[in-house]
Amino acid sequence: MILDRTQKPVNIAELNFTLPKTETFTLSNGLKVYFINKTNLPMIRLNLMINAGSKFDPKNKNGLSYLTSLVLDEGAGGLDALELSDEFDMLGTNFGISTDNDSTNLSLQTLSDKFEKSLELFSKVLLQPSFNKADFEREQSKLINRILQSKDEPEYLADLVFDNVVLGDQNSYSYPVSGYEETVASITLEEIKNHYRKFFVPSNSNLVVVGNIKNDELFRLLTKHLNNWVNSKNDFSFKNISTTQQKKIYLLHKEDSVQTEIRVGHHSPLRSQDDYFQRLMLNTILGGQFTSRINLNLRERNGYTYGATSRFQYYKDNAFFEVSTSVGIENTGNALKEILFELENIHNGITDSELEFAKSSLTKKFPLNFETYRQIASGITGKILYNLPEDYFDEYIANVNSVSKSEVEQAAKLFVDNNALSIVLVGDKNLLKDKISNFNIEVVEVDTKGKSL
């Protein structure tokens, strides 16, 4: 059979998608559980989200939350790190710990018949970490070396500077999750233990479970293995003051670099259900997919880059808008000119075809976000983090399709502020200064923390 690619495929039906119902219950210690019964495979996925992200790191102790997560599974419940890893491996269980700006997350995925034994090991890591001095010092040293190695990565440096100049040093979201080498070096084992005691409590956590298990059996097992987890009352405040921005170019020198990392953007209002879908549609058209305006301009039309994107980065308590790309240093001025053109031109409106294509793209790929147990658990975790409506996923496609052209155009005016753009360039300043001399924008040379030199 020969496929005629000149003929556009015809929709045979309206897309309909509904997630299985989420059941909720609370353990006697205050831990809230969100459960989706999924029976097509004999598997169970568990995500524990603890409100213990890097935004809570004390001043000059950046990296404390992240280092705590690295040390947490280096021995627990009488088992050392190797024994613990071997126990999980013998069960065929995947266990992981990660930390981001907002939370520390413990995850587990296992076969249903291995769930109780896996949960027992999980509870040992959570409730009985060894916090051995030798393990702490090893992980601390590894993290410092990793941070030092990252300083050779232009992409990492651009993100580091951008976060700092956009949010400012009075905002806890502006600092790297992994910390700086000097702040990590100053962290003590006692501070790790204090951080654990303060934040790792059930009332400060949410548990998401997806899998092939009955509700009452899940409740019984969670009660058996997690009910000894006790609460404490603590202050979970953090700095969240963002700076007022002026349009500037922030230049970070990287000797002999043949590429320039470019970041352009500004602080943005928080994620809001009232305007989220308008912003989503706006960004999809502007720079959120391969066929977006920015990528077609910089990659397809001009050949300056392999890819250019834009996004609204949403944290729980903060947000920013950002365009990012990497270009040959000789194309820096032209690429920046085209980015600024597209950010200005989006204010002139969008076409009907752009809107319809964006809607089609978003709605047709939406079900792909829920194919695996991990994806479903991640989706529910996100819904908890952003305090989204109970029917958020059920109404997602309808909400995307309901966005009008005028709403997207209004969103462009409200959420893309070309007078407040922070422009970060990471490259060889000796080659870059001529490339950006024609822009009527103040140039400030900065260090890796975004501080003026």
C-alpha positions in Angstrom: 0.0 0.0 0.0 1.3 3.4 -1.0 0.6 6.3 1.4 -0.4 9.5 -0.2 1.4 12.1 2.0 -0.2 15.0 0.1 -3.5 14.2 1.8 -4.0 15.4 5.3 -5.4 12.7 7.7 -9.0 13.2 8.6 -10.2 13.2 12.2 -12.6 10.3 12.6 -13.8 11.2 16.1 -13.5 13.8 18.8 -10.7 13.1 21.3 -12.1 12.0 24.6 -9.8 11.4 27.6 -10.6 10.8 31.3 -8.2 9.8 34.0 -9.3 7.1 36.5 -10.9 8.5 39.6 -8.5 9.7 42.4 -9.4 8.4 45.8 -8.1 10.3 48.9 -7.7 9.3 52.5 -5.5 10.4 55.4 -3.5 8.3 57.8 -3.8 9.0 61.5 -0.5 10.9 61.6 -1.9 13.4 59.0 -0.3 12.0 55.8 -2.7 12.7 53.0 -2.8 9.9 50.3 -4.0 10.2 46.7 -4.7 6.8 45.1 -5.5 5.8 41.6 -6.4 2.1 41.0 -4.8 1.0 37.8 -5.1 -2.7 37.1 -3.8 -3.3 33.6 -0.4 -4.3 34.9 0.7 -6.0 38.2 2.6 -2.8 39.3 2.5 -0.1 41.9 4.0 3.4 41.7 4.5 5.5 44.8 5.6 9.2 44.9 6.1 11.0 48.2 6.3 14.8 47.8 7.8 16.6 50.8 7.5 20.3 51.0 11.3 20.6 51.5 12.8 22.1 48.3 15.9 24.3 48.0 13.8 27.5 48.5 14.0 26.7 52.2 17.8 26.6 52.3 19.1 29.1 54.9 21.2 32.0 53.8 24.7 30.9 52.8 23.7 27.2 53.1 22.4 26.7 49.5 22.4 23.1 48.6 21.3 21.9 52.1 18.0 20.3 50.8 19.8 18.7 47.9 22.7 17.3 50.0 20.1 15.9 52.5 18.5 14.0 49.7 21.8 12.6 48.6 22.7 11.4 52.1 19.2 10.1 53.0 19.6 6.7 51.2 23.3 6.2 52.1 22.2 3.7 54.7 19.0 3.2 56.8 17.4 0.8 59.2 20.6 -1.1 60.0 21.5 -1.5 56.3 24.4 0.4 54.6 24.0 2.0 51.2 25.2 -1.1 49.2 23.0 -3.5 51.2 20.0 -1.2 50.8 20.6 -1.0 47.0 21.0 -4.8 46.8 17.7 -5.3 48.7 15.8 -3.1 46.2 17.5 -4.8 43.2 16.6 -8.3 44.4 13.0 -7.2 44.5 13.2 -5.7 41.1 12.2 -2.3 42.6 13.2 1.1 41.3 13.8 3.6 44.2 14.8 7.2 43.8 15.2 10.5 45.6 15.3 13.9 44.0 15.1 17.6 45.1 14.0 20.6 43.2 13.2 24.2 44.2 9.9 23.3 45.8 10.1 19.8 47.1 12.0 16.6 47.9 10.5 13.6 46.2 10.9 9.9 47.1 9.7 7.5 44.5 9.2 3.7 44.3 8.0 1.4 41.5 7.6 -2.3 42.0 5.6 -5.4 41.2 2.4 -5.7 43.2 3.5 -8.9 44.9 6.7 -7.2 46.0 5.0 -4.0 47.3 5.0 -4.7 51.0 8.7 -5.7 51.2 9.5 -2.7 49.0 7.4 -0.4 51.2 9.2 -1.7 54.3 12.6 -0.7 52.7 11.1 2.6 51.6 9.9 3.3 55.2 13.4 2.6 56.5 14.9 5.2 54.2 12.3 7.7 55.2 12.1 7.0 58.9 15.4 5.6 59.9 18.2 7.2 57.9 21.7 6.5 59.3 23.3 9.9 58.5 26.7 8.4 58.9 29.6 10.9 59.0 31.7 9.1 56.4 28.7 8.9 54.0 27.9 12.5 54.5 31.5 13.6 53.8 31.7 11.5 50.7 28.4 12.8 49.2 29.4 16.4 50.2 32.8 16.0 48.3 31.1 14.5 45.3 28.6 17.3 45.1 31.3 20.0 45.4 33.2 18.3 42.5 30.0 18.1 40.4 29.3 21.8 41.0 32.9 22.7 39.9 32.6 20.6 36.8 29.3 22.3 35.9 31.1 25.6 35.7 32.6 24.4 32.4 29.0 24.0 31.0 27.8 27.2 29.3 24.2 26.1 29.4 24.4 25.6 33.2 26.1 29.0 33.6 23.4 30.8 31.5 20.6 29.3 33.6 22.5 30.1 36.8 22.9 33.8 35.9 19.4 34.1 34.4 17.7 32.9 37.5 19.6 35.3 39.6 19.2 38.4 37.6 15.5 37.8 36.9 14.5 36.9 40.5 17.2 38.8 42.5 19.2 37.8 45.5 16.3 38.4 47.9 14.4 35.5 46.3 15.1 31.9 47.4 14.1 30.6 44.0 17.1 32.4 42.4 19.7 30.1 43.8 20.8 26.8 42.3 19.2 23.7 43.8 22.6 22.0 44.2 24.1 25.1 45.8 27.5 26.8 45.3 30.8 25.0 46.1 31.5 27.3 49.1 28.0 27.0 50.6 27.9 23.2 50.2 31.4 23.0 51.9 30.1 24.9 54.9 27.2 22.5 55.5 27.6 20.2 58.6 26.1 16.8 59.3 24.2 18.3 62.2 22.6 20.8 59.9 21.5 17.9 57.6 19.9 16.2 60.6 18.2 19.3 61.7 16.8 19.9 58.2 15.5 16.3 58.1 13.8 16.6 61.5 12.2 19.9 60.6 10.9 19.2 57.1 10.4 15.4 56.9 7.1 15.1 58.7 3.8 13.7 57.4 1.8 16.9 57.8 4.4 18.5 55.4 4.0 15.8 52.8 1.7 14.2 50.2 1.7 10.6 49.0 0.6 9.6 45.5 0.0 5.9 44.8 -0.9 4.5 41.4 -1.3 0.8 40.8 -2.9 -2.6 41.1 -3.9 -2.8 44.7 -7.2 -2.5 46.6 -7.9 0.7 48.6 -8.3 -1.1 51.9 -5.2 -3.2 51.4 -3.2 0.0 50.6 -4.5 1.7 53.7 -3.5 -1.3 55.8 0.0 -1.5 54.5 0.6 2.3 54.7 -0.7 2.3 58.3 1.5 -0.6 59.2 4.8 0.9 57.8 4.3 4.7 58.0 2.1 5.3 61.0 5.1 5.6 63.3 6.1 8.7 61.3 5.5 11.6 63.7 4.7 15.2 63.2 6.3 18.4 64.6 5.3 22.0 64.3 7.7 24.2 62.4 8.0 27.5 60.5 8.3 26.8 56.8 8.8 30.5 55.6 11.3 31.6 52.9 12.3 34.7 51.0 10.2 35.4 48.0 10.9 39.0 47.1 11.5 39.6 43.3 13.4 42.5 42.0 12.0 45.3 39.7 13.6 44.7 36.3 15.0 47.1 33.7 16.0 46.0 30.2 19.7 45.1 30.3 22.2 42.7 28.8 24.1 40.6 31.3 27.4 39.3 29.9 29.2 36.4 31.5 32.7 35.9 30.0 33.7 32.4 29.0 37.2 32.4 27.5 37.6 31.1 24.0 33.9 30.0 23.7 32.8 29.5 20.1 29.1 29.4 21.1 26.9 31.9 22.9 24.2 30.7 25.3 21.3 33.2 25.1 18.5 33.6 27.7 15.9 36.4 27.4 13.0 36.9 29.7 11.5 38.4 32.9 9.6 37.7 36.0 6.0 36.5 35.5 2.9 36.3 37.6 2.2 32.9 39.3 0.4 30.1 37.6 -3.3 30.9 37.7 -6.2 28.7 36.6 -7.8 31.9 35.3 -5.1 32.6 32.7 -3.0 29.4 32.5 -4.5 28.1 29.2 -4.2 31.5 27.5 -0.5 31.6 28.5 -0.1 28.0 27.4 -1.6 28.8 24.0 0.5 31.9 23.6 3.7 30.1 24.4 2.9 27.2 22.1 2.6 29.7 19.2 5.6 31.8 20.2 8.2 29.3 21.2 6.7 26.2 22.8 7.0 23.7 19.9 9.1 22.9 16.9 6.8 24.9 14.5 6.7 27.9 16.8 7.6 31.4 15.5 10.9 31.7 17.4 12.2 28.2 16.3 11.0 28.7 12.7 12.8 32.0 12.5 16.1 31.2 14.2 16.5 27.6 13.0 14.5 27.1 9.7 14.6 30.6 8.2 18.1 31.8 9.3 20.0 28.7 10.4 21.4 30.3 13.5 20.7 27.4 15.8 19.6 23.8 16.1 16.7 24.9 18.3 15.2 27.8 20.1 12.4 27.6 22.7 10.3 29.7 25.1 8.5 28.8 28.2 6.7 30.0 31.3 8.6 28.3 34.2 6.1 27.9 37.0 7.2 27.1 40.6 4.7 26.8 43.4 5.3 30.4 44.6 7.1 32.1 41.7 7.3 32.1 37.9 9.2 33.6 35.0 9.1 33.8 31.2 12.2 32.7 29.2 13.4 32.3 25.7 16.6 30.2 25.4 18.9 29.1 22.6 22.6 28.5 21.7 24.2 30.0 18.6 27.6 30.3 17.0 29.2 33.4 18.5 29.3 35.0 15.1 25.5 34.9 14.9 24.9 36.3 18.4 23.8 39.7 17.4 21.5 38.5 14.6 19.9 35.8 16.7 19.2 38.3 19.5 17.8 40.7 17.0 15.4 38.1 15.7 14.3 37.0 19.3 13.5 40.6 20.2 11.6 41.0 16.9 9.5 38.0 17.6 8.8 39.1 21.2 7.6 42.5 19.8 5.7 41.0 16.8 3.6 38.7 19.0 1.9 41.9 20.3 0.6 42.5 16.8 -1.6 39.4 17.0 -1.8 35.8 15.9 -3.5 34.1 13.0 -6.5 31.7 13.1 -4.4 28.9 11.6 -1.7 29.3 14.3 -4.4 29.1 17.0 -6.0 26.0 15.5 -2.7 24.2 15.0 -1.6 25.0 18.6 -4.9 23.6 19.9 -4.6 20.5 17.8 -1.1 19.9 18.9 -1.8 20.3 22.6 -5.0 18.2 22.7 -3.8 15.3 20.6 -0.6 14.7 22.5 -2.3 15.2 25.9 -3.2 11.6 26.5 0.5 10.6 25.9 1.3 12.3 29.3 -0.5 9.5 31.1 0.7 6.3 29.4 2.9 5.0 32.3 2.4 4.7 36.0 5.2 7.2 36.5 3.5 9.7 34.3 0.2 9.4 36.1 1.8 9.8 39.5 3.7 12.8 38.2 0.6 14.4 36.9 -1.2 14.0 40.2 1.8 15.3 42.1 1.8 18.4 39.9 -1.9 18.9 40.5 -1.2 18.9 44.3 1.7 21.2 44.0 -0.2 23.9 42.1 -3.5 23.3 44.0 -5.3 22.6 40.7 -9.1 21.9 40.6 -10.1 18.3 41.1 -11.4 18.1 37.5 -8.3 19.7 36.0 -7.2 16.8 33.8 -10.8 15.9 32.8 -11.5 19.4 31.6 -8.0 20.0 30.1 -9.0 19.4 26.5 -12.2 21.5 26.8 -10.2 24.3 28.4 -7.6 24.3 25.6 -10.3 24.3 22.9 -12.2 27.2 24.6 -9.3 29.7 24.4 -10.1 32.4 21.9 -7.8 34.4 19.6 -8.5 37.6 21.4 -7.6 36.0 24.7 -4.2 34.9 23.4 -3.6 38.3 22.0 -4.5 39.9 25.4 -2.2 37.4 27.1 0.7 38.5 24.9 0.2 42.1 26.0 -0.1 41.1 29.7 2.7 38.5 30.0 5.4 39.4 27.5 6.9 42.7 28.7 9.6 43.8 26.3 10.5 46.8 28.5 11.6 44.5 31.4 13.7 41.9 29.6 16.8 40.5 31.2 19.1 39.3 28.4 21.9 36.9 29.5 24.7 36.1 27.1 27.4 33.5 28.0 30.4 33.6 25.7 33.8 35.2 25.0 33.3 38.9 25.8 36.2 39.8 23.5 34.2 38.5 20.5 30.8 39.4 21.8 31.1 43.1 22.5 31.2 44.0 18.8 28.2 41.8 18.1 26.0 43.6 20.6 27.3 47.1 20.2 24.4 48.2 18.0 21.7 47.4 20.5 20.6 50.4 22.5 20.6 48.4 25.7 22.9 48.7 28.7 25.5 46.0 28.9 26.6 44.8 32.4 29.4 42.2 32.8 28.6 39.8 35.6 30.0 36.8 37.5 28.4 33.4 37.8 26.1 34.7 40.6 24.8 37.5 38.4 26.7 40.1 40.3 28.1 43.1 38.5 31.9 43.2 38.0 
